[in-house]
Structure formats: structure tokens, C-alpha cells
Amino acid sequence: MNHDATTFYAEWPAKMGAVKSRAPDIGKAFGPFFQGLMKDGALSTKQKELIAMAIGVAVRCDACIYTHVEKCLKTGSTPEEIMEAAGVAVMMGGGPAYTYTSMVASALNHFAEHAVAAG
């Protein structure tokens, strides 16, 4: 578990770049699937990102939490909405999920400190 959001956001592009170079077909397959689902439909993109972030907490996926907190902010979620969605994940996932809410808070702090969320 990486509780340092700044390190995650600094290292993540290179890590995914390595995956894309070694296995480009994974990204080519996943990208359209993601883009097809994560657009406005019966649920808004904002709602879908909150769900994705909460699932990341429930399944204890560092990268899912960090990437979807960023996307939640970009789609207009407030920090309060994000933490409330994380709380629902805790209710569903129990104590192990609760420990991962610190990553949600770390990501929110990262964007608050770096004023990236407004953009």
C-alpha cells in the first residue's frame, strides 16, 4: 500500500508506459472498453467515477484509488462526495477497505496542495 500520493502520481505514467511498451495489446483492448463505459449515460461520468473509486477502496487497489480520485475531481466531485463514496466502500468491504481510505485522503491532499483539482 502506497500512502504517498505525490510519489504515485510522479511514477504512474512511467509505470504504465512500461506496460504499454511490453504489452501494447492490453491497452489497445482496455482503452476502448474503458472509454465506452465511462461516459455519460443513465449514470453521469461523475457518478461512474465515484463508483469506480469506491470499488478501488473495496478491493484495495492502490492505482484504482489514486487514478479515480483524480478523475472524480475532474468530473466535478467534491472532496466530501469522494470521502462519502469511500465510506460506502468501507461499509461493503469492512476493516480492510477502511485502511485504504487513507489513500483517498492522501490523494485529495495531494490535489489540494498542488491545486491540480481545479483544472
C-alpha positions, 0 to 999 in steps of 0.5 A: 500500500502506497500512502504517498500520493505525490510519489504515485502520481510522479511514477504512474505514467512511467509505470504504465508506459512500461506496460504499454511498451511490453504489452501494447495489446492490453491497452489497445483492448482496455482503452476502448472498453474503458472509454465506452463505459465511462461516459455519460449515460443513465449514470453521469461520468461523475457518478461512474467515477465515484463508483469506480473509486469506491470499488478501488477502496473495496478491493484495495487497489492502490492505482484504482484509488489514486487514478479515480480520485483524480478523475472524480475531481475532474468530473466535478466531485467534491472532496466530501462526495469522494470521502462519502463514496469511500465510506460506502466502500468501507461499509461493503468491504469492512476493516480492510477497505477502511485502511485504504481510505487513507489513500483517498485522503492522501490523494485529495491532499495531494490535489489540494496542495498542488491545486491540480483539482481545479483544472 
